[in-house]
Amino acid sequence: MAKPKRFDDFDLRLGDVMRGERATLGKSLLDVQRELRIRASYIAAIENSDPSAFDTPGFIAGYVRSYARYLGMDPDRAFAEFCAESGFSPAHGMSKDASSVRKPARRGKPATTSGGARDPFVQPATPFIPRSESLFSRVEPGAVGSLVVLAALVGAIGFGGWSVLREIQRVQLSPVDQTPVVLAELDPLDGAGSSEPDGPSLSSEAMERLYRPQALDVPVMIARDAPISTLDPETTGAFARADRPAAPSGLDLASPAVPERAATTAAEMPQVVEAEAPEVKILAVRPAWIRVRGADGSVIFEKILDAGEAYTLPRTEGAPTLRAGMSGSLYFEVNGELYGPAGQGTSTIRDVALSVDALTQGYALADFGEDPELAKVVAMAEAREISGASE
């Protein structure tokens, strides 16, 4: 009588121990794959002692040791048991055996139980990886129906739009009851093609009417009745003013109107300042920026004057104004006399009137002792004048 086998009668393999430790931790093969970054197929091959599942045999030792260390087992002992059970021998260096796997020869029949079934402890198998599905198995019938309905809807909308566009572009002609009215029956070539000697011929009047040149739009030229110098744009033309009387149609050289107009024009012209007006200069003893504006606000002169450079103001009717930086380096020369400085140090002056009266009354005569640069500039200017006179 056969006695039942006990637990100690079975051969305890490395894969059984590893599966038990993994079950104790409550981890599946996919959990181990996420945490160790090792494929689940490699983990199953380690538990089944199957080195043929690895692509590169040189990495088997590292995978086995890492998995044993993850389960809390001795890495070296686990790798030794894996080599003993699988027949795997590690190869070092660049040898040929490092890229090959030697499978052990199977002897005898696979281990089975007394009932003929496969022994799960001797030949364990864990179907953890789902089988690959075909392409059509992933397609849902409901999605196919929705796609067909959508395609039919798009086709119906397109056909409807094409039909409407074709109806819009179709042109239909309908007959009318009213016949067109002939306004005139005139044929200038009536009878010109007749070959009969007694037939009607084309008259000279008809030929003249046929070949008569059409009138062209010729611009009308109106001659002036006076020289162009006597025309006033304020009284004639497109820029004429309503409050001015119209210009006379003709020019009478003996008429006193021409001298009167000339006198009026001369009175309206701006008066020229006399040549005897005092000369005003702006002198810089150090580099300084100046901007001179006219009486109408326009900029007359703008520059950075260098040391010793002077600017002579134009002789205009209205007094210009000055805006400058580094005002302590600027002086005014009026008829050979120096006044200033224009300001204090590096300050900026604005809207300073440059008339003779404003400069002579608003500024005192320049003191050469207070500004050594002024004395140096004046001395250099006098030296240049003397050298120029001697030449």
Solvent accessible surface area in square Angstrom, and as a share of the most:
residue,aa,sasa,rsa
1,M,235,1.05
2,A,94,0.73
3,K,179,0.76
4,P,120,0.76
5,K,146,0.62
6,R,173,0.63
7,F,143,0.59
8,D,121,0.63
9,D,81,0.42
10,F,73,0.30
11,D,99,0.51
12,L,108,0.54
13,R,70,0.25
14,L,2,0.01
15,G,2,0.02
16,D,22,0.12
17,V,51,0.30
18,M,0,0.00
19,R,43,0.16
20,G,37,0.36
21,E,63,0.28
22,R,27,0.10
23,A,75,0.58
24,T,110,0.64
25,L,88,0.44
26,G,60,0.58
27,K,64,0.27
28,S,53,0.34
29,L,7,0.03
30,L,96,0.48
31,D,33,0.17
32,V,0,0.00
33,Q,69,0.31
34,R,148,0.54
35,E,89,0.40
36,L,45,0.23
37,R,207,0.76
38,I,12,0.06
39,R,140,0.51
40,A,5,0.04
41,S,40,0.26
42,Y,19,0.07
43,I,0,0.00
44,A,9,0.07
45,A,6,0.04
46,I,0,0.00
47,E,5,0.02
48,N,58,0.30
49,S,14,0.09
50,D,57,0.30
51,P,5,0.03
52,S,48,0.31
53,A,45,0.35
54,F,11,0.05
55,D,110,0.57
56,T,60,0.35
57,P,12,0.08
58,G,48,0.46
59,F,121,0.50
60,I,0,0.00
61,A,21,0.16
62,G,39,0.38
63,Y,54,0.20
64,V,0,0.00
65,R,76,0.28
66,S,38,0.25
67,Y,0,0.00
68,A,0,0.00
69,R,147,0.54
70,Y,53,0.20
71,L,11,0.06
72,G,69,0.66
73,M,43,0.19
74,D,79,0.41
75,P,28,0.18
76,D,91,0.47
77,R,166,0.61
78,A,1,0.01
79,F,15,0.06
80,A,59,0.46
81,E,60,0.27
82,F,0,0.00
83,C,23,0.14
84,A,85,0.66
85,E,52,0.23
86,S,3,0.02
87,G,34,0.32
88,F,12,0.05
89,S,49,0.32
90,P,62,0.39
91,A,33,0.26
92,H,158,0.70
93,G,63,0.61
94,M,196,0.87
95,S,51,0.33
96,K,179,0.76
97,D,91,0.47
98,A,26,0.20
99,S,87,0.56
100,S,54,0.35
101,V,42,0.24
102,R,154,0.56
103,K,142,0.60
104,P,72,0.45
105,A,89,0.69
106,R,227,0.83
107,R,225,0.82
108,G,73,0.70
109,K,186,0.79
110,P,83,0.52
111,A,36,0.28
112,T,73,0.42
113,T,56,0.33
114,S,131,0.84
115,G,74,0.71
116,G,57,0.55
117,A,61,0.47
118,R,113,0.41
119,D,10,0.05
120,P,74,0.46
121,F,97,0.40
122,V,49,0.28
123,Q,67,0.30
124,P,31,0.19
125,A,68,0.52
126,T,53,0.31
127,P,129,0.81
128,F,48,0.20
129,I,99,0.51
130,P,115,0.72
131,R,226,0.83
132,S,112,0.72
133,E,110,0.49
134,S,68,0.44
135,L,134,0.66
136,F,169,0.71
137,S,69,0.45
138,R,163,0.60
139,V,77,0.44
140,E,116,0.52
141,P,118,0.74
142,G,54,0.52
143,A,60,0.46
144,V,70,0.40
145,G,34,0.33
146,S,73,0.47
147,L,119,0.59
148,V,93,0.53
149,V,101,0.58
150,L,102,0.51
151,A,66,0.51
152,A,67,0.52
153,L,101,0.50
154,V,94,0.54
155,G,45,0.43
156,A,65,0.50
157,I,116,0.59
158,G,45,0.43
159,F,134,0.56
160,G,33,0.31
161,G,44,0.42
162,W,133,0.47
163,S,28,0.18
164,V,90,0.52
165,L,97,0.48
166,R,112,0.41
167,E,94,0.42
168,I,128,0.65
169,Q,127,0.56
170,R,121,0.44
171,V,126,0.72
172,Q,143,0.63
173,L,168,0.84
174,S,92,0.60
175,P,133,0.83
176,V,121,0.70
177,D,151,0.78
178,Q,143,0.64
179,T,105,0.61
180,P,127,0.80
181,V,113,0.65
182,V,103,0.59
183,L,169,0.84
184,A,79,0.61
185,E,159,0.71
186,L,126,0.63
187,D,90,0.47
188,P,40,0.25
189,L,94,0.47
190,D,103,0.54
191,G,17,0.17
192,A,56,0.43
193,G,81,0.78
194,S,52,0.34
195,S,114,0.74
196,E,122,0.55
197,P,134,0.84
198,D,138,0.72
199,G,22,0.21
200,P,95,0.60
201,S,95,0.61
202,L,47,0.23
203,S,61,0.39
204,S,97,0.62
205,E,119,0.54
206,A,10,0.08
207,M,73,0.33
208,E,114,0.51
209,R,94,0.34
210,L,70,0.35
211,Y,151,0.57
212,R,146,0.53
213,P,119,0.75
214,Q,163,0.72
215,A,104,0.81
216,L,146,0.73
217,D,151,0.78
218,V,111,0.64
219,P,104,0.65
220,V,132,0.76
221,M,167,0.75
222,I,155,0.78
223,A,94,0.73
224,R,166,0.60
225,D,88,0.45
226,A,23,0.18
227,P,72,0.46
228,I,123,0.62
229,S,100,0.65
230,T,64,0.37
231,L,75,0.37
232,D,25,0.13
233,P,89,0.56
234,E,60,0.27
235,T,24,0.14
236,T,49,0.29
237,G,66,0.63
238,A,105,0.81
239,F,170,0.71
240,A,46,0.36
241,R,114,0.42
242,A,113,0.88
243,D,102,0.53
244,R,70,0.25
245,P,106,0.67
246,A,89,0.69
247,A,36,0.28
248,P,111,0.70
249,S,92,0.60
250,G,39,0.38
251,L,53,0.26
252,D,84,0.44
253,L,156,0.78
254,A,94,0.73
255,S,32,0.20
256,P,109,0.68
257,A,57,0.45
258,V,62,0.36
259,P,82,0.52
260,E,119,0.53
261,R,100,0.37
262,A,59,0.45
263,A,63,0.49
264,T,56,0.33
265,T,58,0.33
266,A,60,0.46
267,A,75,0.58
268,E,110,0.49
269,M,117,0.52
270,P,110,0.69
271,Q,122,0.54
272,V,138,0.79
273,V,50,0.29
274,E,127,0.57
275,A,76,0.59
276,E,146,0.65
277,A,29,0.22
278,P,56,0.35
279,E,70,0.31
280,V,11,0.06
281,K,57,0.24
282,I,0,0.00
283,L,17,0.09
284,A,0,0.00
285,V,1,0.01
286,R,80,0.29
287,P,76,0.48
288,A,2,0.02
289,W,71,0.25
290,I,0,0.00
291,R,57,0.21
292,V,0,0.00
293,R,90,0.33
294,G,10,0.10
295,A,79,0.61
296,D,124,0.64
297,G,38,0.37
298,S,59,0.38
299,V,73,0.42
300,I,69,0.35
301,F,49,0.20
302,E,83,0.37
303,K,89,0.38
304,I,104,0.53
305,L,1,0.01
306,D,83,0.43
307,A,60,0.47
308,G,24,0.23
309,E,51,0.23
310,A,49,0.38
311,Y,32,0.12
312,T,60,0.35
313,L,13,0.06
314,P,55,0.35
315,R,121,0.44
316,T,68,0.40
317,E,129,0.58
318,G,28,0.26
319,A,46,0.36
320,P,9,0.06
321,T,44,0.25
322,L,2,0.01
323,R,94,0.34
324,A,0,0.00
325,G,13,0.13
326,M,69,0.31
327,S,0,0.00
328,G,10,0.10
329,S,2,0.01
330,L,0,0.00
331,Y,6,0.02
332,F,0,0.00
333,E,47,0.21
334,V,7,0.04
335,N,100,0.51
336,G,58,0.56
337,E,90,0.40
338,L,23,0.11
339,Y,30,0.11
340,G,11,0.11
341,P,52,0.33
342,A,7,0.05
343,G,14,0.14
344,Q,148,0.66
345,G,51,0.49
346,T,102,0.59
347,S,53,0.34
348,T,59,0.34
349,I,23,0.12
350,R,143,0.52
351,D,117,0.61
352,V,26,0.15
353,A,44,0.34
354,L,5,0.02
355,S,39,0.25
356,V,41,0.24
357,D,95,0.49
358,A,39,0.30
359,L,0,0.00
360,T,48,0.28
361,Q,154,0.68
362,G,57,0.55
363,Y,49,0.19
364,A,78,0.60
365,L,108,0.54
366,A,14,0.11
367,D,77,0.40
368,F,90,0.38
369,G,68,0.65
370,E,139,0.62
371,D,16,0.08
372,P,97,0.61
373,E,59,0.26
374,L,0,0.00
375,A,40,0.31
376,K,113,0.48
377,V,11,0.06
378,V,31,0.18
379,A,57,0.44
380,M,106,0.47
381,A,34,0.26
382,E,95,0.42
383,A,58,0.45
384,R,133,0.49
385,E,123,0.55
386,I,122,0.62
387,S,56,0.36
388,G,46,0.45
389,A,89,0.69
390,S,93,0.60
391,E,180,0.81
